[in-house]
Amino acid sequence: MLNLKQLETFVCIAHLGSFRQTAEQLCTTQPAISTRIVNLEHTLDTTLFHRDGGKVSLTTKGRELLPLAESIVASSQQFMQKASHETTLSGLLKMGVSETLVHTWVPVFLEKLHQVLPQVEVELSVDATVNLTRELLARNLDIAMMMGPINEPSSVNSPLSTYQLFWVARPDIANQVSGGLRDFIHWPIITYGRNTAPYHEISHYFKQKNQHDMRFYSSASLSACVKLVENGVGIASLPKEVVQEQLESGELVIIEAEWNPKPLYFTVTYLNASERIRSQQLLEQAVELALQAAGDHGLAVANP
């Protein structure tokens, strides 16, 4: 007979690709997990997984049934939450955040989160989008705020905020640079890490202009980029929100150039049927608070 625990196990194995990891995740034994799947396959009269030694993969029928199973599991969780008299959400929220957002409105978001969900603990990972995406898809993160969206069937993406990129430098350097970018070659270009979209776009632009001698000082640390441009090492491509204090004090200025990189589009993303956080309501409320914080900061929300 079909039961919810079997469907939950099916979804978890499909996401983790391992009976052993599923047993650890669901706090049971591997034989118990195997029994659930055997019984489920018997009830459905179909094979859900290919089993090749320690490797597990979905069959064609398994891939077809997975979205339905995810929907049933998620709906059952919502049903239990609404039926429960306990309204206080709690648990550990594993959150990944791009550093650009940390420099702007994420502290406000975390303050809101603490006020609205005081029983929720937060484990914060600040990293590049490529790494956050990998960790989210591996379900090592519950939610990620990064350059998106993620094109994954189980992902839920909400447009979050948009940042225009500007060329910024110390005034003494900016005075020696024309808007045509031809003088940029005299200084290193300070920008995001080499595994990011901004770096690739900027590098490609200068190569198209036959400026192959451009030097790049790229860093996964936005704080390091800001410190380099403050010290006059080079010219940086950054959102003005990140260096607002330096712009207001006159320590840095914006260079009015003929070309700027594309804006950075950020989304807040989570995966359906998360097994680490069993409360869909918690994820949805965290997303809502993130959208509020970004909106309060006055940043435009747009799709790329």
KOLTORSE-753378 format. One record per atom (N, C-alpha, C, CB): residue in three letters; x negated, y, z negated. Coordinates in steps of 0.02 Angstrom, whole numbers, plus 50000, padded with zeros to 5 digits. Glycine has a CB too. Example, Ala and Ser with C-alpha at 12.3 -4.5 7.8 and 13.67 -1.06 7.14 Angstrom:
<sites>
ala493404971649610
ala493854977549610
ala493404983549610
ala494354977649548
ser493584988849646
ser493164994749643
ser493555000249606
ser492964997049714
</sites>
This chain:
<sites>
met499584994050000
met500005000050000
met499565006250000
met500485000049939
leu499745011150042
leu499355017350048
leu499415021449984
leu499595021350109
asn498845024149960
asn498875028649902
asn498385034349912
asn498715024849837
leu498475039549873
leu498095045749880
leu497345044749867
leu498365051049834
lys497195040449819
lys496485039249802
lys496105036249861
lys496435034549741
gln496445031949900
gln496135029149959
gln495995034550011
gln496585023649989
leu496475039050021
leu496385044450070
leu495825049150047
leu497035048250080
glu495805050649983
glu495275054949956
glu494585051749968
glu495385056149880
thr494545045249958
thr493925041649970
thr493735041650043
thr493985034349945
phe494225040650087
phe494105040850159
phe493825047550180
phe494765039450197
val494115053050156
val493885059750173
val493175060950148
val494355065050145
cys493045058850087
cys492385059850057
cys491845056150095
cys492395057749984
ile491965049850114
ile491475045950151
ile491355049150219
ile491705038650159
ala491895051550251
ala491825054650316
ala491375060850313
ala492515056550344
his491425064550258
his491015070550251
his490295069050231
his491325075150200
leu490205064250187
leu489545062750160
leu489165057550201
leu489595060450088
gly489535053350238
gly489205048150278
gly488875042750237
gly488695051250322
ser489125041650176
ser488795036750132
ser489285034250080
ser488175039750099
phe489335027550072
phe489735024650019
phe489425026049951
phe489815017050030
arg488755025749948
arg488405026849884
arg488515033949859
arg487655025349892
gln488405038949903
gln488495045849883
gln489225047349864
gln488275050649938
thr489685044149900
thr490395045049883
thr490545042349814
thr490835041549936
ala490265036649798
ala490365033749731
ala490105038549677
ala490005026949725
glu489525041549689
glu489245046349641
glu489695052549637
glu488535048449662
gln489935054849695
gln490355060849696
gln491015059749659
gln490485062949768
leu491305053849668
leu491955052449638
leu491905048949571
leu492375048249686
cys491285048349546
cys491165045549479
cys491445038549472
cys491485050149425
thr491275034249519
thr491485027249516
thr490915022949544
thr492145026149554
thr491065016549557
thr490545012049582
thr490615011049657
thr490585005349545
gln490065009049688
gln490085007749760
gln490555002049778
gln489375006249785
pro490584996649740
pro491074991349756
pro491794993949754
pro491004985549708
ala491944998449706
ala492625001249702
ala492775005349764
ala492695005649640
ile492285009149789
ile492375013049850
ile492495008549909
ile491755017649863
ser492095003249914
ser492174998549970
ser492864995249969
ser491634993149966
thr493104993549909
thr493764990349903
thr494314995049925
thr493884988249830
arg494265001449907
arg494775006249928
arg494815006650004
arg494615013149899
ile494225006950036
ile494225007650109
ile494475001250143
ile493515009350134
val494274995550117
val494514989150146
val495274988750140
val494184983150109
asn495544990650082
asn496264990550073
asn496614995650118
asn496444991949999
leu496315001450126
leu496605006550170
leu496615004150242
leu496215013250164
glu496055001250264
glu496024998750333
glu496524993050344
glu495314996350349
his496614988950293
his497104983450297
his497814986250303
his497044978850236
thr497954991350262
thr498624994450264
thr498764997650332
thr498704999650208
leu498255001050359
leu498345004550423
leu498244999950483
leu497855010350427
asp497984993950469
asp497844989250523
asp497374992150575
asp498494986950556
thr496854995450551
thr496354998350596
thr495684998950560
thr496595005350622
thr495154999850597
thr494485000750568
thr494325008150569
thr493954996650608
leu494135010850512
leu494005017950506
leu493265019750513
leu494265020450440
phe492835014950494
phe492115016450494
phe491725010850530
phe491865017250423
his491205013050566
his490685008450589
his490185007650532
his490335010950655
arg490005001450515
arg489535000250461
arg488924996850491
arg489844995950404
asp488365000450490
asp487734997850519
asp487194998350466
asp487535001650584
gly487134993150426
gly486664993350370
gly486884998650321
gly485934994750395
gly486435003450307
gly486605008850261
gly486935014750295
gly485985011150227
lys487015014450362
lys487315020050398
lys488065019050407
lys486975020950467
val488425024450399
val489155024350406
val489365029850454
val489505025150336
ser489795028150502
ser490045033250548
ser490775031650564
ser489625033550613
leu491145036850581
leu491855036050596
leu491965032650663
leu492195042850596
thr492465028350666
thr492685025550729
thr493105030950765
thr493095018950719
thr493295029450827
thr493725034150863
thr494375035350826
thr493865031550934
lys494675029950801
lys495295030550763
lys495175034350697
lys495595023550749
gly494595033250667
gly494425036750605
gly494385044350616
gly493775034250577
arg494065046350672
arg494025053450688
arg494725056350701
arg493575054550749
glu495155052450731
glu495825054650746
glu496235055750682
glu496185049650791
leu496135051350633
leu496535051550572
leu496255056350519
leu496585044650543
leu495615058150525
leu495295062250473
leu495645068850460
leu494585063550492
pro495815072850511
pro496155079250496
pro496815078350459
pro496285083050561
leu497185073050475
leu497815071750440
leu497675070050367
leu498205066050474
ala497165065950355
ala496995064050286
ala496775070150247
ala496445058650286
glu496365074550278
glu496145080650244
glu496735084950225
glu495655084650290
ser497215085450270
ser497805089550256
ser498215086750198
ser498245090050319
ile498285080150196
ile498675076950142
ile498315077950075
ile498765069350156
val497655077050074
val497285077850012
val497325085049987
val496545075750022
ala497235089850034
ala497265096850014
ala497965098649988
ala497075101450073
ser498475096150022
ser499165097650001
ser499315094649932
ser499665094950053
ser499055088749920
ser499175085649854
ser498845089649799
ser498915078449854
gln498245092349813
gln497905096449763
gln498315102749748
gln497205098349786
gln498565105949801
gln498975111949791
gln499605110349752
gln499145115149859
phe499905104549767
phe500505102349733
phe500385101549658
phe500765095749762
met499825098349641
met499665097249570
met499525103849535
met499055092549564
gln499195108449570
gln499035114849539
gln499675118749524
gln498575118949585
lys500135118849571
lys500755122549562
lys501195119249508
lys501135123049628
ala501155112649503
ala501555109149453
ala501265109749383
ala501615101849471
ser500625111349379
ser500285111549314
ser500495117849275
ser499535111349323
his500545117149210
his500685122849168
his500055126849153
his501015120549102
glu499485123849168
glu498845127149154
glu498675131649213
glu498285121949141
thr498695138149204
thr498575142849259
thr497865145449261
thr499055148649253
thr497475144349210
thr496795146849208
thr496335142449249
thr496535147449136
leu496035145349301
leu495585141549343
leu494895141349311
leu495545144549414
ser494565135649318
ser493895135049290
ser493495130449335
ser493915132249217
gly492845129949320
gly492405125649359
gly491785129249380
gly492775122949420
leu491365125849417
leu490745128649443
leu490835130349516
leu490155123749433
leu490715136549535
leu490775138949603
leu490075139749631
leu491175145549608
lys489895135449679
lys489225135849710
lys489285140249771
lys488945128649729
met488985146049767
met489085151149817
met488435153049851
met489405157249785
gly488445153449918
gly487875155849956
gly488025162749984
gly487705150950013
val487535167249982
val487635174150003
val487035176550043
val487755178749942
ser487165180150098
ser486625183450135
ser486385189450094
ser486865185750205
glu485735190750098
glu485445195950056
glu485715202950074
glu484685195950062
thr485905203950136
thr486195210350156
thr486795212150111
thr486415210250229
leu487205207150096
leu487795208250056
leu487615209449983
leu488275202350061
val487085206349960
val486865207349890
val486665214649880
val486265202649874
his486395217749932
his486175224749926
his486755229649931
his485665226249980
thr487355227149945
thr487915231849952
thr488475230349901
thr488195231450023
trp488945225849918
trp489545225249876
trp489605218749836
trp490155225949918
val489155214049843
val489205207749806
val489195208749730
val488635203049826
pro488805213349703
pro488855214449630
pro489555216449608
pro488365219749608
val489895220449649
val490595222349633
val491045216249637
val490845227849682
phe490935212049686
phe491325205949693
phe491245201449632
phe491125202249756
leu490625200549610
leu490495196149552
leu490815198949489
leu489745195249542
glu490835205549484
glu491165208649427
glu491925207249429
glu491045216349425
lys492215207849489
lys492925206249497
lys493055198949481
lys493155207849570
leu492615194549505
leu492695187449494
leu492695185849419
leu492135183449529
his492245189049383
his492205187949310
his492845190349276
his491595191549280
gln493115195949298
gln493715198749267
gln494325194449280
gln493835205849292
val494395192049342
val494995188349362
val494945180949343
val495115189049437
leu494345178149349
leu494245171049336
leu493695170149283
leu494055167249401
pro493835171949221
pro493315171949170
pro493055165049152
pro493575175149108
gln493425159749168
gln493205152949152
gln492775149849207
gln493815148649139
val492685153449262
val492305150649319
val491565152449312
val492575153349386
glu491145147449319
glu490425148549321
glu490195149149393
glu490045142749285
val489675153149405
val489425154349473
val488695152349478
val489525161749493
glu488545148349529
glu487845146849546
glu487715150249613
glu487705139049548
leu487295155449613
leu487195159649672
leu486555157849708
leu487195167049651
ser486615156649774
ser486035155449817
ser485995161049869
ser486065148449852
val485445164749870
val485345170049918
val484845167649971
val485085176649884
asp485075167350034
asp484655164350085
asp484865166850154
asp484685156650082
ala484485164850205
ala484655166550274
ala485265162550297
ala484045165250321
thr485615165250346
thr486235162150370
thr486115155050394
thr486535166250426
val485575153750428
val485455147050455
val485405141950398
val484805146950498
asn485095143850343
asn485035139350286
asn485695138650248
asn484485141750238
leu486055144150241
leu486705143850207
leu487195139550246
leu486995150950199
thr487175140050312
thr487615135950354
thr487475128550343
thr487535137750428
arg486835126850344
arg486645119850334
arg486875117250266
arg485885119050340
glu486785121250214
glu486975119150147
glu487735118650140
glu486695123950096
leu488095123150172
leu488825122950169
leu489085116650203
leu489135129150201
leu488835115150262
leu489055109250299
leu488865102750263
leu488765109250370
ala488315103050225
ala488125097250185
ala488515096850119
ala487365097450170
arg488945101850109
arg489365102350049
arg488955103149985
arg489815096350043
asn488365106249993
asn487975108249935
asn488195115149910
asn487235108149951
leu488585118649952
leu488885124949933
leu489635124249940
leu488615130749976
asp490005127849899
asp490735127749903
asp490985133349948
asp491035128449835
ile490615138849950
ile490825144649988
ile490205148450009
ile491305149249945
ala490235151650068
ala489655155350092
ala489885161850124
ala489245151150143
met489515167150109
met489635173750139
met489015175450180
met489795179250085
met489095175250246
met488515175450290
met488725177750359
met488155168550293
met488235178450405
met488405180050473
met488755174050504
met487765182050514
gly489365175050525
gly489775169450550
gly490145171450612
gly490255167050497
pro490655167650630
pro490935161950593
pro490585155350609
pro491675161150609
ile490775150050573
ile490535143350586
ile491045139750630
ile490405139350520
asn490815136950685
asn491255133150729
asn491255125850709
asn491045133950803
glu491635124450656
glu491685117650628
glu492425116450614
glu491245116950563
pro492705110750637
pro493425109650629
pro493695110450559
pro493595102850653
ser493295108650509
ser493545108950440
ser493415115650406
ser493235103450399
ser493115120450442
ser492925126750411
ser493505131650412
ser492325129750446
val493535135750361
val494015141250356
val493605147650353
val494485140550293
asn493645151850406
asn493255157950412
asn493705164050406
asn492875158050478
ser493515168850364
ser493875175150358
ser493395180850373
ser494195175950288
pro493555185250421
pro493115191050434
pro493025195150371
pro493415195450491
leu492415197050358
leu492255200050293
leu492045207350299
leu491715196150259
ser491485208650333
ser491235215450341
ser490775215950400
ser490885217750276
thr490695222050424
thr490285223350483
thr489765228650465
thr490715225650543
tyr489145227550487
tyr488615232350474
tyr488285234450540
tyr488085229350426
gln488285240850554
gln487905243450610
gln487165243250593
gln488145250650630
leu486755241650642
leu486035241750631
leu485745248250658
leu485695235650665
phe485295251250621
phe484975257550640
phe484215256750635
phe485215263450595
trp483865260950674
trp483145261350667
trp482985266450613
trp482795263350735
val482605264450562
val482445269050508
val481685268950497
val482815267050443
ala481435274650474
ala480715275350461
ala480595281150414
ala480315276250527
arg479995281850391
arg479815287850353
arg479815293850400
arg479115287050318
pro479965299750376
pro479995305650420
pro479365306850461
pro480145311750379
asp478765305550432
asp478155306850469
asp478075302250529
asp477555306050423
ile478355296250524
ile478335291650581
ile478895293350630
ile478405284350557
ala479485294750604
ala480055296350648
ala479905302350692
ala480675297550606
asn479525307250667
asn479375313250706
asn478925311750766
asn479045318350662
gln478605305950766
gln478155304150821
gln478475299350871
gln477525301050793
val479125297950861
val479455292850901
val480005296250943
val479755287350857
ser480025294551007
ser480555297151050
ser481155292351047
ser480305297951123
gly481725294751069
gly482325290651070
gly482305285051120
gly482915294851083
gly481815285351166
gly481765280251217
gly481415273951196
gly481415283051276
leu481185273651135
leu480865267651106
leu480175266251133
leu481305261651117
arg479935270351182
arg479285268751212
arg478705269751163
arg479165272951274
asp478815273951113
asp478285275151064
asp478295270151006
asp478345282151036
phe478795265751006
phe478845260850952
phe478245256150950
phe479495256750959
ile477915255551007
ile477365250751012
ile476785252450965
ile477105250551084
his476765258650941
his476215260650897
his476305258150825
his476155268150898
trp476895255550810
trp477025253150742
trp477345246150743
trp477475258050703
pro477225242250693
pro477585235750689
pro478335236850681
pro477315231550630
ile478725232350709
ile479445232350700
ile479605227850640
ile479815229850765
ile479915230750590
ile480085227150529
ile480805224950534
ile479965231550465
thr480925218350528
thr481605215950537
thr481715209350500
thr481775215150611
tyr482315206750509
tyr482505200450478
tyr482055194650501
tyr483245198850493
gly482105188950467
gly481685183150481
gly481755180550552
gly481845177650433
arg481265176750574
arg481235174350643
arg481785169450661
arg480575171050655
asn482125166650612
asn482665161950626
asn483345165450624
asn482655156250576
thr483355172050634
thr483985175750631
thr484155178750699
thr483935181350578
ala484795180250707
ala485035183350770
ala484735190250781
ala485795183850768
pro484685194650730
pro484385201250743
pro483665200850769
pro484395205350679
tyr483265196350740
tyr482575195850764
tyr482555193750837
tyr482185190750721
his482935188650855
his482925186250924
his483165191550973
his483345179850931
glu483675195250953
glu483935200450998
glu483425206051009
glu484595203450970
ile483105208250954
ile482615213650960
ile482005211451000
ile482395216050890
ser481765205450985
ser481195202751022
ser481345202151096
ser480995195850994
his481935199651112
his482135198951182
his482185205651217
his482815195251187
tyr482435210751183
tyr482505217351213
tyr481825220151234
tyr482855222151164
phe481345219951189
phe480695222751205
phe480325218751259
phe480275223151142
lys480435212251261
lys480145208251315
lys480435210251382
lys480245200751302
gln481095211551383
gln481415213751444
gln481135220351469
gln482165214251434
lys480925224551422
lys480645231051438
lys479895230551452
lys480765235951382
asn479645224251457
asn478935222951470
asn478475225751417
asn478745225851538
gln478735226251357
gln478335228351301
gln478135222251260
gln478715233551256
his477685218351291
his477505211851262
his477005212651204
his477205207351315
asp476735218651195
asp476245219651142
asp476565221851077
asp475735224651164
met477225221851075
met477565223751013
met477375219050956
met478325223851022
arg477265221850898
arg477115217850840
arg477725217650794
arg476495220750802
phe477855211850765
phe478435211050722
phe478215208950652
phe478925205850752
tyr478465212450603
tyr478395210450534
tyr479085207950512
tyr478125216350488
ser479195201550518
ser479855198750500
ser479815195650431
ser480075193450553
ser480385195950397
ser480405193150329
ser481105190750313
ser480175198450277
ala481135185050278
ala481775182550254
ala482015186650194
ala481715175150235
ser481575190750167
ser481755194950109
ser481915201950133
ser481185195050057
leu482535203950125
leu482735210750144
leu482395215850099
leu483505211550140
ser482295214150036
ser481945218649990
ser481245220050014
ser481925215549919
ala480915214950041
ala480235215850068
ala480245220550128
ala479925209050087
cys480755219750171
cys480815224150230
cys480895231350209
cys481415221950274
val481315232550158
val481425239350134
val480775242250105
val481985239450081
lys480415238250068
lys479795240650037
lys479265242350091
lys479515235349988
leu479235238350143
leu478755239650197
leu478905246150232
leu478765233850247
val479535247350248
val479695253650283
val479615259650237
val480415253450311
glu479755258750172
glu479645264250124
glu478905266150121
glu479885262150054
asn478465261150127
asn477745262350123
asn477435264550189
asn477395256250098
gly477855265450240
gly477605267950303
gly477235262750345
gly477155273650291
val477385256450333
val477045251150372
val477295251150444
val477165244250340
gly477935252550455
gly478205252350523
gly478905255050526
gly478185245250549
ile479255253150580
ile479945255350593
ile480395249350582
ile480025258350666
ala480935250350545
ala481365244750528
ala482045245250562
ala481455244350452
ser482335239450575
ser483025239050599
ser483445236350542
ser483095234550664
leu483845240750511
leu484215238950450
leu484895242350450
leu483805240850387
pro485375239450413
pro485995243150401
pro485855249150356
pro486535238550368
lys486165254850371
lys486025260750331
lys486275259850259
lys486355266950362
glu486785255350250
glu487035254150182
glu486495251350136
glu487625249450184
val486015247750165
val485485244550125
val484975249750101
val485135239150167
val484895255250139
val484395260350121
val484735267050109
val483865261050177
gln485365266850085
gln485745273050076
gln485395277950029
gln486435271450049
glu485125275449974
glu484785279849926
glu484185283249958
glu484575275949864
gln483795279449996
gln483195282250028
gln483385287350081
gln482765276650059
leu483945286250116
leu484165291050167
leu484405297450134
leu484725287950209
glu484765296850078
glu485015302750043
glu484455306850013
glu485515300749989
ser483925303449990
ser483365307049960
ser482885309950012
ser482975302449913
gly482955307850075
gly482515310150128
gly481875306050134
gly482335317250116
glu481825300850092
glu481225296550096
glu481205292850162
glu481225291550038
leu481785291050188
leu481855287950254
leu482345291950296
leu482075280550248
val482285291450362
val482755294650407
val482955289750462
val482455301150438
ile483525291050493
ile483755286950549
ile483475289750614
ile484535286750553
ile483195285450655
ile482945287350721
ile483505286550772
ile482325283150741
glu483695292050805
glu484225291750856
glu483915288950920
glu484525298950868
ala484005282550930
ala483695279150987
ala484205277651042
ala483365272650964
glu483955276251101
glu484395274751158
glu484705267851153
glu483995275351223
trp484435263651110
trp484705256851102
trp484655254751029
trp484335251851148
asn485185251651006
asn485185248650939
asn485415241350946
asn485655252550890
pro485175236950903
pro485415230050904
pro486165229650889
pro485025225650854
lys486455224050907
lys487165223050894
lys487315223250819
lys487405216350924
pro487915225150800
pro488095225050729
pro488065217950701
pro488805227950719
leu487995217650636
leu488015211250600
leu488725209950577
leu487515211150540
tyr488995204250596
tyr489675202350575
tyr489635196850522
tyr490095200050636
phe489945198050466
phe489935193250411
phe490625190250400
phe489675196650347
thr490625183950383
thr491245180450365
thr491145177150297
thr491445175250418
val491705175850264
val491695171650204
val492005165050225
val492095174950143
thr491645159550212
thr491815153150241
thr491795147650188
thr491345151350299
tyr492285143150193
tyr492255137050152
tyr492535131350195
tyr492665137850086
leu492435125250171
leu492675119350207
leu493295116550173
leu492125114050210
asn493755114350213
asn494355111150186
asn494185104750149
asn494855109650242
ala494605103050102
ala494545096650065
ala493865096050032
ala494655090750112
ser493635101350001
ser492995101049965
ser493055096149907
ser492795108049939
glu492555091949901
glu492565086849848
glu492215089349784
glu492245080449872
arg491775094249793
arg491425096649733
arg491885100949691
arg490785100549753
ile492245105449724
ile492755109349689
ile493415106649709
ile492695117049704
arg493785103949662
arg494405100449679
arg494975105349686
arg494565095249626
ser494865111849672
ser495405116649672
ser495365121049734
ser495385120949609
gln495815119849781
gln495865124149840
gln496075131249818
gln496375121349890
gln496445131549765
gln496675138049741
gln496085142349718
gln497165137149683
leu495585139249688
leu495005142949666
leu494625145849725
leu494535138449625
leu494545141749778
leu494195144149838
leu494575149949869
leu494125138549888
glu495225149249875
glu495625154349908
glu495615160849868
glu496345151949917
gln495625160349801
gln495615166349760
gln494925169749764
gln495775164649687
ala494395165749767
ala493725168649775
ala493665172449841
ala493185163149770
val493945169549894
val493945172849960
val494325179449956
val494255168250014
glu494905179349924
glu495315185449919
glu494935190949881
glu495975183949883
leu494585189049828
leu494205194049790
leu493625196749831
leu493945190849724
ala493305192449871
ala492765194749914
ala493015199749966
ala492435188749950
leu493595198349995
leu493885202950044
leu494055209650012
leu494505199850076
gln494305209449951
gln494475215549915
gln493845219649901
gln494835213949849
ala493315216349879
ala492695219849862
ala492395223049924
ala492185215049831
ala492395219449980
ala492125222150042
ala492545228150065
ala492105216750098
gly493205227450059
gly493655232850079
gly493565239050035
gly494365230650076
asp493485238049970
asp493385243549924
asp492735247349939
asp493375241049852
his492255243649969
his491605246749984
his491645250950048
his491065241249993
gly492215250650082
gly492315254750141
gly491985252250204
gly492065261550127
leu491845245750206
leu491535242850266
leu492065240250313
leu491045237250247
ala491975241550378
ala492455239350427
ala492445231850432
ala492325242450495
val493025228850441
val493075221750452
val493255220750525
val493605218450404
ala492865216950561
ala492985216050632
ala492725209350655
ala492665221650673
asn492985206950710
asn492745200750741
asn492225202450794
asn493315196750771
pro491715198150802
pro491215199450853
pro491525198850922
pro490635194750846
</sites>
